[in-house]
Amino acid sequence: MALESPIQRDGDVGFIGYSSRVNPVTLPAGMLQISENMRLDRGVAVTRRGAKRMLDDVNLTGTPLTIPFNLSATPEVEATNPVIESSYAGGIFASEVMRSPDDTGSIEIIILAGPDRAYTFLNSDELTNTSMAWSSGVIAVDGTDNLVTENNDELVVTNLQAEITFPSSPDEIIEPSDKVSMMQAFDRLYLFREADVTRSGWGTLLTNSLGISVAGSWATVNVDGHGFSGGTRVRIDGSTSPAFDGHEYDISSISTDSFTIAVPSGTTPDASANIKVRRVKPPLYWSGVPGDNFVRPPAGIPDVGISYRRMRSAPWANYINNRIIVPDGRQNVMLSDVFDPDTFDTFWSSFRVGVGGNDKIMAVHPWIENSFLVFCRKSIWLATVGQTSNAGGNDYSIDTAVSRLDLLTDEIGCCARRTIATAGQFIYFLSDSGVYRLDSRLDLKLRGDTKPLSDPISDQIASLNSNIIEDSVGLYFDNRYYVAVPLAGSIDSNNGVFIYNQLQEAWETRDTYGVGVNNFLVSDYGQRRRIFITNRSGKLMLLDEVEAGDESPSSSVDITSPVPGRIVTRRYGMGSMDSKRFVRSLADVVVPDGGSLTVSALTYNPDRTRRTGDILPDVQQGVENTSGNLEDYTLKQSIRRKAHYAEIEFLTTAGRPEIRNVSIEAALASLPQTETRNTA
């Protein structure tokens, strides 16, 4: 005789990723609807480790108490009566990992660029006797002001703040609206800055009717009421004289309606009105030598001739094939000479993409065999650059016979330069339509396959703040692609991190932290390569380090907050749309000492969505381990509701619980009547 209500079971024996866009009823086994602050290793969902606060004692100017307000005292107001400012001028604007140029004691340093100086951080595990000579007097160790020096083969701690100052001339301070980046090349750490041209004093000015006059090795640029100061660097464009078309100069002396600059003798004047003059922020570089500070690269006409240029001010640059590549306007890039960062050939070592189109270059990324990818906002190009040596020296130019520029696609582009990351044959990047991946097996051509990699989570990607999406940042590390983005509600930083697991070919989780993620850095910590993050408010955090949770970003509030992990399973229906009575859920979990989690069952149809505890007197089932040991549990939760579908939600509230598998049981309608006939 058939059972009145046969019991069926559905569930997942492991978890491989999540997909928030797809109908949860149609998700395949092992896929979750939601995964937040979790890691899905070997099919087990476990709460991520917390972030550790590093480098407490960097004295940043005007550190904010509450974002976006900065509480500080003014000369007119006593410190006991702070004022509320609408902007925050302090913090960390850029960060980078630099390898010291010492051949015998090379060490890795994290550099953090503040408004008027940079700060250093070095993991104490990196220090060895061979590196003491380089690090002494320069490096802050393991989050303190302390420096380590060598004394009779022992490490001795001394107190000294590790700072690398910027030049004191008028345009060196980084403003909050500047575009800033850092890069190591030629054993130098370069700091690139571009001022916001909409700010007062930074827009384009025009010469008056006197134009530019030349007397010997000095030129006088006539601009009414320019407001510049001595030492300011300016860019001059649009002149018929080559010396005043695209070059940058440091101002030597000023008057109300003119200023003077140094030029080569014999320079042709241009007595024309409306020659463009704009104040710029030059790049800075640090040699990595103890005691040295940041300096400007030279300005003016290079020694090799007027048709060449010096390194110009730009918001970013790349270092590829022993050349520095910098943007030159919206659609141009320039390549330095090989092994020479201060000489750029604008004729033989530059190229332009999408001439006159509604597009702009966002990034240049290295690829294979003398080629690199040029990412524009709406298109992607492949540049193949052949190099020809002139006169057998270091003077290399582009071999036009073998060099070319090919359009890969004009269907998508890159919206955030720092999200581009190479992982073997793949290149990940963020576009206005989501996260994409180029695949060399298709010769990097995207035609016929333009579905974004982020399609399974496109509902979450669609809510990003488009006003600051250019500040998103990506990293490929440990078989995962991390992309930090500004979720809805973010004002000035990336408040969410999506992680794609390349081994499992699925999106693994979305992380959130107590601080914004403005940059990812990878450096040594505890004999391993680890991920650090920096953020605008001046914090350096080490990811996946603290078992108990995220440490407070503020050193004055020493609190560790549990990581709020969450997963929601696919929607179980036992293969039918019929109403059924869901009996119970079962879950195999591991809870560490001090850890806890709660489990809820959510049912759908025929009337409304219900969570366990909404109507019946029972509540969400939870488990807290206070035994002092790691414990395994099989959680059996009663549901006792009629519905078409049900799903299970896990919330971790302390520690790092693991969810190994989950299943759900339901009593289906009785089997239809049947007749059996036996014939003798």
N, C-alpha and C positions, 0 to 999 in steps of 0.2 A: 504494500500500500504506500502511496506517495506521501511524503511529509506534508503537513499542513503549511509550513513556512520554511522551505529549504534555505539554509544559510550559505551565502557565498562570501568570498573574501577577495578584496582587491588591495593593492598597495605597491610600494616601491622598496626593493632590497638595497638600493643605493641611490645616490644623487650625482648627476653629472653637470648640471647647469640650471639656468633659469631663463624663462621667456615670459615677459610681462605683457606682451602685445597679443599673443595668440590666445584664442579661446581656451580657457583652462580645461574644458571637457575634452578637447582634442589633443592635448599635450601627450607625448609619448612617455612611456615608463622611464623614471629617473629624472624627469624634468620638473622643476619647481615653477610656481607662479612668481614668487618673490624670494629674493635672497639678499639680506642686508647684514653687513658686517660679519660675513661667514666665509669659511674656506671649505671647498669641496675636494678634499684630498682622498683618493682611492675610494670614492663613493661615500665617504663619511662627511657629514656636515658638522663643522666645529666652529665655534666662535673665534674670531681672530684675536691675536694678542693685542694688548694695548700699546700706545705710543709712549715712548720715554722722552721726557724733556731734557734737552741738552743745552749747554752754554748759557747758564743762568746769568753770568756776570758781565755780559756785553752791555755796556751802558749806552743804549740807544737814546737819541734825542727825542724827547716828547713822547715816550711810550704811552699809548692810550690806556685809559682805565676801562672804558666801554666803547666798543665800536658802534657807530661811526663818530662818537664824540671823543674829544681829547681834552682832559682836564689838566690845566697847567696854570701857573701863576704868571702875571705880567708885572712889569716894573711899577705900574700904578696900583696894583691890587696885591694885598698881602697874600702870602702862601696859604693862609687859612681861609681865604675867600677865592677859590679858583673860578675861572671863567670857562664857559663851554664854547669850544671852537667848532666850526662846521667842517673843517678838514684836518687831516693828520699828516704832518710834514715829516715825521720820523719813520723808523721801520727799516725793513730790508727790501731793497728794490730789485736786486739781482743776486744770484749765488752761482758758484761754480766749484768744481773740484780741480785743484792744480797739483801737478806732479813737480816737485822741486827739481831745479836743473843740476843739482849736485850729482856728479857721476858715481861717487862712492857711497853717499848716504842719502840717496833719493827717497823722499817720503811724500805722502799724499796729504794735502791740506784742503779743508773746506774754507772757501772765502765768501764772506757775506758783505755785500756793498750797502752801506748806509748812505745818508744824505751827503756827508762830507768826508767820509773815510770808510775803509773796509776793515772787517774784523776776521780773525782767523780761528779755526778750530782744528785740533789734531787729536785723534784717538791716542791715548797713552800707550796702547799696545803696539803702535807703529814705531815708537821710539826705540832706537838701538844705540849702542856706543858709536857706531859709524855715522849716525845722523845727528849726533849732539852738536857738532860744530855748526851745522846748518840751522838747527832749530833753536839754539840758545838765543834768548833775547827777542824772539820773534813769535813763537807759537804758544797759544793758549791750550792747555791740556785738559781734555776730558771734562769740559764744562765749567772750568774755573779760570780765575786770573793767573793761576800758577804756571810757572814755566819750569821745565826740567832741564838741568844742566849736568855735565859729567864731572865727577870729583872722585878720583881714585877708583874708577870703575864702578861707582855707585851713582844712583840717580838722586840728585839733590833738588828740592823744590825751592824756588824763589818767587817773589811776588812782582809781577810786571804785567800790565795790560798789553795785549797784542793788538796793535792797530797799525794800519797802513793808510796814511793820510793822502788826500787829493791835493793838487796844487792850490794855492791861495788866490789865484786870479779870479776875476768876477764871475765866470760862467761855469765853474766846476761843481757847484752844489747841485745835487739831483733834486728835482722838484717832483711832487706826486703825480703830475700829469705827463712826465717824461716817459718815453719808451726806452727801456734799458735792457741790456743783455751783457753777458760775459763769455769769454772764450779763451782757451789757451792755444797759442801758436808761437813757434820760434822761441820756445822757452820763455815766453812772456805771457802774462795774464792781461788780456785786453778787456776794457770796459767801454762799451758803445752806448751812446746816449743821443736821443733826438728830442728836442724841445717841442712842445705843443705850439704850433704857429699861430693858434688863435689867441694865445696869451699876449697881453700888452707888452710891446717891446720886442717881440719875436716874429712879427710878420715881415713881409717883403717891402722894402723901401726902394725908391727910385732916385737916380741922380738928377740934379737940376741941369740947366742949360749949359753949365760949364763942364759937365761930364767928368772925365778923369784926365788929369794932366800929369806929365812925367818930367822930373828934373834929376838927371843922373841916375842913381839907384833908388830913388824915392818917387812914389806916386801919390798924388793927392786926389782923393775921392770926394766929390762935392755932393753931399746929401743934406738937405735942409732939416735942421732939428733932429738929427739922427738919435741922440741920446746915448751913444755908445761910450764905453770907458776904455782907457788904455789897457791893452792885453786882450781885449775881446777878439774872438775869431769870427770872421765874416766870410761868406761865400758870395762871389760876384759872378753874374750870369748875363748873357745877352749882348755882349760887346762884340764889335767887329775886330777888336784887337785880341789875339789868342790868349794873351796874358790875363785878360779880364773876362774870360768865358769858361766858367766851371772850376776855377781855382779858388782856394781858401787861403786867407791871409790873417796874420795877427796884427792888430792895430798898434802902431808905434806911438803916435801922438794924436791929440784931438783938438778940435775947436768946435764952436757951436754948430756950424754948417758944413764941416769937412773933417776928414781924418787922413792920416798918412800911413802908407804901408811900404815895406821893402820889396823892390822888384829888381831883376837883373838889369844891368846897364844896357841901354839901347832898346828898352821896351817901347813899343809903339803906343802913344797916347790915344785916347778916344774922347773927343770933346762933344759927346752926344748926351742928350737927355734920355731919361727912362731906362738906363742900365740898371738891372736888378741887383740889390744888395740886401743880404739877409744875415742876421746874427745866428750863429750855430754853436753847438756844443761839441768840441772836438773829442775824438776817442782818447782814452787814457790807457797806459799800460804800466804794469809792475814787472820788474825784472826777476823777482823771486829771490833776490839777494838780501840777506839780513841787513836791516838798517835802511834799505832803499824805500822810497815812497812812490806813489803813482806820478807819472810825468806825461806830458803831451808828446805825441809824435810831431815832427817838424811840419811847418806850414810853408806856403809859397810855391815857387817854381822849382821842380827837381833839378839837380845838377845835370841830368842827362838831356834836358831840353824842354822847351816850352810846350811841346806836343804831349808830354807826359804829365801825370798828376801825382800829387801826394795822396796818402790815405785820407779820405774825406770823412766828415761826420756822417753817421748812419745809425739807425736803430739796432742793426744786427749785422753779423758777418759769419762766414763759414771758412773753415780751413780744409782745403782739399788739394791733394797732390802737391804739397809744399807751396801752395798759393793761398792767399787770402782773397775771398770773393765777397764783394760788398755791393749792395744795391745802389743804383745811380738813377734815382727817379722812380716812376711807377713801373716802367717796362724795360729798364736797362740794368745790366750788372757789369761790373768791372773786375778783372782778375789781376792781381799783383804779379810782378815778375817772380820767377822761381827763386826761393830763398831770400827774397827782398820784399819785406812787408810795406815799404814806403815808396815804391815806384809802381805806377799803373800806366800801362800803354792803352790809351783810350781808342786807338785805331785798330791795332792787331789783337788786343786782349780784352775785348768787350763784345757783348752781343745784346740784341733786343728781341723781345718776344711780343706777339700780338700788337704790332705797331698800330697805334691809333684806335685800338679797340677799347671796349668798356671793361677792362681787366687790369690787374696789377700783380706784380711779382710778390709772393708771400714768403718764399723760401727757396733755397738751393740745397739739394741733398746729394751726398756722394753715392755713386753706384759703381759699376764694374767697368774695367777696360777703358780708362780715360773718359768716362761718361758720368754725367750727373743729371738728376731730375730737377727741373725747374717747375715749382708749384706756384701757379697763379690762383687767384680767388675763384675763377670759373673754368680753368683749364689746367692741363698738365703737359709738359714738354720734356723730351729727352734730348739733352745736349751732348754731343760727342765732340770732344775737344782734343785735337792732335797738337802736339807741342813740337816746335822746331827750334833748335838751338842756333842762335845767331853768333857768329864769330867764335864759336866753341866755348863760350863762357856760361855765365848764369843768365844771360839775356835770352829768354825764351819767348816766343810769340806763338799765336795760334796758327797752325798750318791749315789754311783755308781750303786746301785741296781735299783734305780728309775730314775736316770739321763740318758739322751740320747740326741743324736744329729741327727735330721732328715732333709734330703734334701727336701726343698719345690719345688724348680725349679732350673734347670741349663740353662734355656733359656734366662733369664734376670738377671741383678744384679743392684747394685746401684753405680753410678759414682760420687756422691757428698754427703758426710756424713750428712751435715747440712740441706739437703732438706727433710729428713725424718720427718714426722709429723703425729701424731695420731689424729684422729677425730672420736670418738665413735668406731664403728666397722670397720672403715677404717684406713689404713695406706698409706699415700701418699709418693712418693719418685721419684727422677729423675734418670733415667738409661741412658745408651748410646743410647737407642732407643726411648727416650721420657719419659714423665711422666706416671707412673703407679700407680695403687691403689690396695692394698690387701684387700680382703673382707673376714671377719671371717665366713660369712654364707657358704662359700665354704671351710671351714676349712683351710683358708689361702693357698689353692692350686690354682695355676694358670693354670694348665693343661687344655687345651681346650678353653681357653680364654686369649690369649696373646696379644690382640689388646691394644695398649697403650691408656690411658685416653686422651692423647694429640693428638690423631689421627686427630681431626678436625682442629688442627693448626700445623700439622706436617711439613708443608712447612716452617713455621717460626722457629720451633724447630730445623730443619735440618741445619740451618745456624749458630748454636752456635759455639763459639770458643772452639774447643776441647782441646786446650793447657791449658786453665784455667777453664775448666768446673767443676773441683773438688771444686772450690771455690764458686759454686752456693749455695744458701741458701733458705730454705723454712720455712713457718709458716702457721699454721691453726689458724684463728681468725675470729670471728663474721660470722661463716658459710661460710667462704671463705678460700681457700688454695692459699697463695701467694708463688710464686717461682721466685726469682731473678736470672737471668742468664746472661752470657756474649754474647750479640748479635754480629753479624758479625761487625768487626771493633773495638771491644773492645780490649784494650791492657792489662789492669791490674785490671779491676773491672767489676761488674755486672751492665750493663747499661740498662737492661730491666726487667720489673716485669710482669709476666703473672698471672692472677687471675682466679681461677676456683670457680664458685658459686655452692656450694653443694645443696642449696635449689632449684635452677633452673636446676641443673644437666647439666651445660653448661659452656664453657669458656666465661668470661664476658668481659675482656678487656686486653690490653697490655699497661702498664704505662711506661713512661720515665720521668726521673727527671734530674735536672741540675747537680746532683752528682751521683756517683756510689753507689750501695747498697751492702755493704759488710756484713751486718748483720741486722736482724730484732730483735727488743726488744719490749716486752710488759710490760708496767708499768702504774701506776696511773698518771693521769693528769686531773685536773679539775673535780675531783670526778668520773672519769670514767677510765676504762682500755683503753689504747691507744697504737698505734704502733709507735715506734721510729725506725729510721734507722741510722746506722753509716757507715762511708766509710773510705777508706784508707787514704784520704787526711786530715782526722782529723775533720770531721763534724758530728754533732749530729742533726738530723732533726726530727720533729714531723709531721707525715703524716695527711692528711685530716683535716687541721686546718684553713687555710687562704682562705677566700672567693675570694679575688682578684687574687690569683695565687701563684706560688712558690716564696718564698723569695730567694734572692741571697745567695749562700753558703758563700760568703765573707762578713764579718762584715764591711769591709772598703767600700763596694759598696752596699748601702742600696737600692736595687731595687726589686720590686715585678713584676715578669713576668707572664702574663696571661697563663693559662694552655691551650695548643693547642689540644682541643678535636676534635675527628673525628669519624664519623660512615659512612659506606657505606652500603646501603640496598642490599637485594638480587636483582637479575635481573628479572624484571617484563616482562612477555610476553603474558599475558592474556590467557594462556593455549594453545597457538599455535605458530608455527614457521613461520607463514605467515608475510609478510610485513604489517605494519600498520602505521598510522599517529598518533604519540604521540602529544597530544594537550597541556596538562598542568600537573603540579604536585601540590598537596595540602599537607600542613603540619601544624599540630597543635603544636605550640611551646609556651614556656613561657620564657621571657627574663627579667632578673633583671635590675634594674637601673644601667646604665653604661655597660651593657652586649651587645654583638653583635655576630652575626653568619652569615654565607653565605651558600647558597644552590645552588648546581649545578646538572644539569641533564646530564647524560652520555648515549648516544645512541650507539647501536652496530648493524652493518649490515644495508643495503646491501653493503655499500662501505667501510667505516672505522669507527673507534671509534671517536665520536665527543662529546665535552663538550660544554655546553651552552656558547655562546659568541665566539666560534671558527670562525664561518662563518657569522652568522647574527649579526647585529649591537647591539643587546641587550647583556647585561653582566650578570654575576652571580648575582642572587638576594641576597640581604643582608638586615639585619634589625639591627638597633642599638637603644637601649632604652636610651633616655636622659630625660625621663619624671619625674624622681625622684621617681617613683613607680614601683612595679612589674607589668608587662603587659603581657596579653595573646594576641597571634597573630595567625591568620590563613594565612599562606603564600601561595599565588597562583602564580605559576611561569609558564609562557608560554614556551612551548618547540617547537612546530610547526616543527617537523621533521619526515620523514619517516624512519622507522627502524624496525628490528625484536624484539629487546629487549631494555629496558632502566632501569637505576638504578639511585638512588638519593644519593648524597654525601652532608653531613653536616659538616661544619668546624666552631668550636667555636673560636672566636678571642678575646674575652674579657668576664670576668665574668663567670657565670655558667648557661648558657641557658639549658633549658629542651626541649627535643623532645618527644612529647607524642605519635604521630602516623603520618603516612605518607601514601599517596595514589597517584596514577597516572592514568590519563585518556588517552584513545586512541580511535581513530576512525578506526574501522575495515573495511575490504572490504564489499561492499554491499551484502545483502543476495542473494543466488541463486534464480532464477525465479522458481515459483511454479504455478501449475494450480489447481483451485478448481472447482469441478463439483458437482452440486446439482441435485439430482434426485427427481422429484415430487412424 
